[in-house]
Amino acid sequence: MKLQSLVLAAATALTMTSAFAVPAGTWTVAAGAHYVDPKSDNGTLDNGLSVDVDGDVRPTISGEYFVADNVGVELLAAIPFHHDITLKAGDTTIDAKTQHLPPTLSVQYHFDGDNLPMNVKPFVGVGVNYTTFFKERIYLGNGNDLELDDSVGVAGHIGLDIPYAPTESFRIDARYMDIKTDASLNGSDLGEVDISPWVYGVAFVKQF
């Protein structure tokens, strides 16, 4: 009976979703801000230096095209995020910094929210993140060149759209990005820096 009830509930949910679906061919644009919160332990380099990467918040924009009812393809873009980096070995501390851009392409499913409070519409997504690092700097005297390689990894996305007008809504979302970069100093490999942040954001969404 429990299995039959679950199957019936799932079938009912799918029927309701298709009836109130976001139609194929719809565009949405979301403008807001996101906070990149790197994991607390970013690794230990080959020379025993532990790595700590701090967080940063920047404006973001995303566009999504619905290729089928309730199914969208989204591209996230932002202005460069800035991160201070602290390297430690015993009592020795070395400061560094970098900037990065993390464009992320995701396939997303949007659930119907007509039976939820305020018609909140949840969504989930999965995709790929490409992170490019630039303007790396290490404060270790003149002539030292820190480099962080570009990164490609999986990305997950969950969120809620809260409608406040027929074609406008307020979005709260969170993303996980698998970001790992190989670091080098003056051409010599140092090891891997594991940033892999959660990214928390808010945005205003317009549907066309």
TATAZI-V10036 format. One record per run of one state. SS is the DSSP state (H for helix, E for strand, C for the rest). FROM is the first residue (numbers start at 0). LEN is the number of residues. If there is no record, write none. Layout:
BEGIN
ss = {SS SS}
from = {FROM FROM}
len = {LEN LEN}
END
This chain:
BEGIN
ss = {C H C E C E C E C E C E C E C E C E C H C E C E C E C E C E C E C E C}
from = {0 1 19 26 37 43 44 49 53 55 68 70 78 80 89 91 101 103 110 116 119 120 138 145 148 150 165 167 177 179 185 187 194 197 207}
len = {1 18 7 11 6 1 5 4 2 13 2 8 2 9 2 10 2 7 6 3 1 18 7 3 2 15 2 10 2 6 2 7 3 10 1}
END
